[in-house]
Amino acid sequence: MNKVSKIISQFVFLSRWLQAPLYLGLILVLGVYVYHFAFKLIELVASATQHNEYAIMLQALDLIDVVMIANLLIMVIVGGYETFVSHLNMQDHPDHPEWLDEVNAGTMKIKLALSLIGISSIHLLRTFIDPSVYSRETIIWQVAIHLTLLMSALIIAFTNKLIGH
């Protein structure tokens, strides 16, 4: 029975590699965001003289939103792979990000929650700059979702701190 248990354990441990294609898929999604960013940037530059300051600001917020989502994707891809699949062994690489040294499931949750709050903040700012485009109900829902994300991040951070002690 010990040999069967060892084989099952090894099989379960190897199952983590089933996540690798998911991370590769997210890399493709990141490529789509890069393409989208480039297209929107070219569009902004080409029509810059035709827009007022507020229109340019809204387009800039759209670009910032794309960058923040791309950052979120990087955190999920790199941090998730490092945490759940296999070590990247990039400690000696000159571009090794500091946050990767502290990666674990708890810190990943907090970083992801903070990224979602940042993305939500950009959407709220966009809404508040031009509120006439949105219904009152939409604005209320956006604020409620943002506050929910904030509370969730605080609860996750508090829980992580409790577990850490």
C-alpha positions as CSV (number, residue, x, y, z in Angstrom):
1,M,0.0,0.0,0.0
2,N,3.0,2.3,0.6
3,K,4.0,2.0,-3.0
4,V,0.5,2.9,-4.2
5,S,0.4,5.9,-1.9
6,K,3.7,7.1,-3.2
7,I,2.5,6.8,-6.8
8,I,-0.7,8.7,-6.0
9,S,1.3,11.4,-4.2
10,Q,3.6,11.8,-7.2
11,F,0.6,11.9,-9.6
12,V,-1.1,14.6,-7.5
13,F,2.1,16.6,-7.3
14,L,2.5,16.4,-11.1
15,S,-1.0,17.7,-11.6
16,R,0.2,21.2,-10.9
17,W,1.6,21.2,-14.4
18,L,-2.0,21.2,-15.8
19,Q,-2.0,24.9,-14.9
20,A,1.0,25.7,-17.2
21,P,-1.2,26.0,-20.3
22,L,-3.5,28.4,-18.5
23,Y,-0.6,30.7,-17.8
24,L,0.5,30.4,-21.5
25,G,-3.1,31.4,-22.4
26,L,-2.8,34.4,-20.2
27,I,0.4,35.4,-22.0
28,L,-1.6,35.4,-25.2
29,V,-4.2,37.6,-23.5
30,L,-1.4,40.0,-22.5
31,G,-0.3,40.1,-26.2
32,V,-3.9,41.1,-27.1
33,Y,-3.7,43.9,-24.5
34,V,-0.4,45.1,-26.0
35,Y,-2.0,45.2,-29.4
36,H,-5.0,47.0,-28.1
37,F,-2.8,49.6,-26.3
38,A,-0.7,50.2,-29.4
39,F,-3.8,50.7,-31.5
40,K,-5.4,53.1,-29.0
41,L,-2.1,55.0,-28.6
42,I,-1.7,55.5,-32.4
43,E,-5.4,56.5,-32.6
44,L,-4.9,59.1,-29.8
45,V,-1.7,60.6,-31.3
46,A,-3.3,60.7,-34.8
47,S,-6.3,62.6,-33.6
48,A,-4.8,64.6,-30.8
49,T,-5.5,68.0,-32.4
50,Q,-9.2,67.2,-32.9
51,H,-9.9,66.6,-29.2
52,N,-10.2,68.9,-26.2
53,E,-8.3,68.3,-22.9
54,Y,-11.1,66.2,-21.4
55,A,-11.3,63.8,-24.3
56,I,-7.6,63.4,-24.3
57,M,-7.7,62.7,-20.5
58,L,-10.4,60.1,-21.0
59,Q,-8.4,58.4,-23.7
60,A,-5.3,58.5,-21.5
61,L,-7.3,56.9,-18.7
62,D,-8.3,54.1,-21.1
63,L,-4.6,53.6,-21.8
64,I,-3.8,53.6,-18.1
65,D,-6.5,51.0,-17.6
66,V,-5.0,48.7,-20.2
67,V,-1.6,49.1,-18.5
68,M,-3.0,48.2,-15.1
69,I,-4.8,45.2,-16.4
70,A,-1.5,44.1,-18.1
71,N,0.2,44.5,-14.7
72,L,-2.5,42.4,-13.2
73,L,-1.9,39.7,-15.8
74,I,1.8,39.8,-15.2
75,M,1.3,39.3,-11.5
76,V,-1.1,36.4,-12.1
77,I,1.2,34.8,-14.7
78,V,4.5,35.2,-13.0
79,G,3.3,35.0,-9.4
80,G,0.9,32.1,-10.0
81,Y,3.4,30.1,-12.0
82,E,6.1,30.6,-9.3
83,T,3.6,29.8,-6.5
84,F,1.7,26.9,-7.9
85,V,3.6,25.3,-10.7
86,S,7.4,25.7,-10.5
87,H,10.2,28.1,-9.5
88,L,11.3,30.4,-12.2
89,N,14.9,30.4,-10.9
90,M,15.5,34.0,-12.0
91,Q,17.0,35.4,-8.8
92,D,20.3,36.3,-10.6
93,H,18.6,38.0,-13.5
94,P,19.2,41.8,-13.5
95,D,15.5,42.5,-14.2
96,H,14.2,40.1,-11.4
97,P,11.3,42.0,-9.8
98,E,11.6,42.4,-6.0
99,W,8.0,41.4,-5.3
100,L,8.7,38.0,-6.7
101,D,11.0,37.2,-3.7
102,E,8.0,37.6,-1.3
103,V,5.5,35.7,-3.4
104,N,3.2,33.2,-1.7
105,A,-0.6,32.6,-1.9
106,G,-1.4,35.2,0.8
107,T,0.7,38.1,-0.7
108,M,-0.6,37.2,-4.1
109,K,-4.2,37.7,-2.9
110,I,-3.3,41.1,-1.4
111,K,-1.4,42.2,-4.5
112,L,-4.3,41.1,-6.8
113,A,-6.9,42.8,-4.6
114,L,-4.9,46.0,-4.7
115,S,-4.5,45.8,-8.5
116,L,-8.3,45.4,-8.8
117,I,-8.8,48.4,-6.6
118,G,-6.5,50.4,-8.8
119,I,-8.4,49.3,-12.0
120,S,-11.7,50.1,-10.3
121,S,-10.3,53.5,-9.3
122,I,-9.5,54.3,-12.9
123,H,-13.0,53.4,-13.9
124,L,-14.5,55.5,-11.2
125,L,-12.3,58.5,-12.1
126,R,-13.4,58.1,-15.7
127,T,-17.0,58.1,-14.6
128,F,-16.6,61.1,-12.4
129,I,-14.8,63.1,-15.1
130,D,-17.8,62.6,-17.5
131,P,-20.8,61.6,-15.3
132,S,-23.3,62.6,-17.9
133,V,-22.5,59.5,-20.0
134,Y,-23.6,57.2,-17.1
135,S,-26.9,56.7,-15.4
136,R,-27.2,57.3,-11.7
137,E,-27.7,53.5,-11.1
138,T,-24.5,52.7,-13.0
139,I,-22.6,55.2,-10.9
140,I,-24.0,53.8,-7.7
141,W,-23.1,50.3,-8.8
142,Q,-19.5,51.4,-9.7
143,V,-19.1,53.0,-6.2
144,A,-20.6,49.9,-4.5
145,I,-18.3,47.6,-6.4
146,H,-15.3,49.8,-5.6
147,L,-16.2,49.8,-1.9
148,T,-16.7,46.1,-1.9
149,L,-13.2,45.6,-3.5
150,L,-11.7,47.9,-0.8
151,M,-13.4,46.0,2.0
152,S,-12.4,42.7,0.5
153,A,-8.8,43.8,0.3
154,L,-8.8,45.0,3.9
155,I,-10.3,41.7,5.1
156,I,-7.8,39.7,3.0
157,A,-4.9,41.7,4.4
158,F,-6.2,41.4,8.0
159,T,-6.8,37.6,7.6
160,N,-3.3,37.2,6.1
161,K,-1.8,39.1,9.0
162,L,-3.7,36.9,11.5
163,I,-2.5,33.7,9.8
164,G,1.0,35.1,9.7
165,H,1.1,35.5,13.5
